[in-house]
Amino acid sequence: MIHRFADFWPDYVRAHADARTRVLHAIGSVLSIVMLGLSFAINLWFLIAVPVVGYAFAWYAHFFVEHNKPATFGHPFFSLAADYRMLFLMMAGRMDAEVERCCGAERAIPHSV
């Protein structure tokens, strides 16, 4: 049983070993932030789109690219925090190293999209 984010993170990284999955997650995460901003700037009805946009990209990546089950189903809060940690690590250019650390070099899929 996972009780701490530190225990969750390596499993999350292994579930996102394919660089294409990570890119799709990043697109969904950034668009969710954009939708959140639009909801406050234009109309609060855009709030409905925040989770829809984010999860659409992420779940597509899991079902059709990575072929695994999204972590959201088992650990929704840890999963959300991990999505944004992954996004920030990607923006810093450090996510590939994190995949290698958690998965080992043999399982890490090259960053080619």
ZIRA-V951631 format. One line per field, one symbol per residue. phi: phi as a letter, one per 30 degrees, with the letter a starting at -180 (. if undefined). psi: psi as a letter, one per 30 degrees, with the letter a starting at -180 (. if undefined). A space follows every 50 residues. Layout:
phi=???
psi=???
This chain:
phi=.ccbedddeddddddbddedddddddeddddddddddddddcadddedde dddddedddeeddccdhbcededcbdddddddedddedddddicdedddd ddciddcdcedbb
psi=kkfleeeeeeeeeefhekeeeeeeeeeeeeeeeeeeeeefeekfffeefe eeeefeeeeeeeefefhlkkfeeeieeeeeeeeeeeeeeeffggeeeeee effleffkklij.
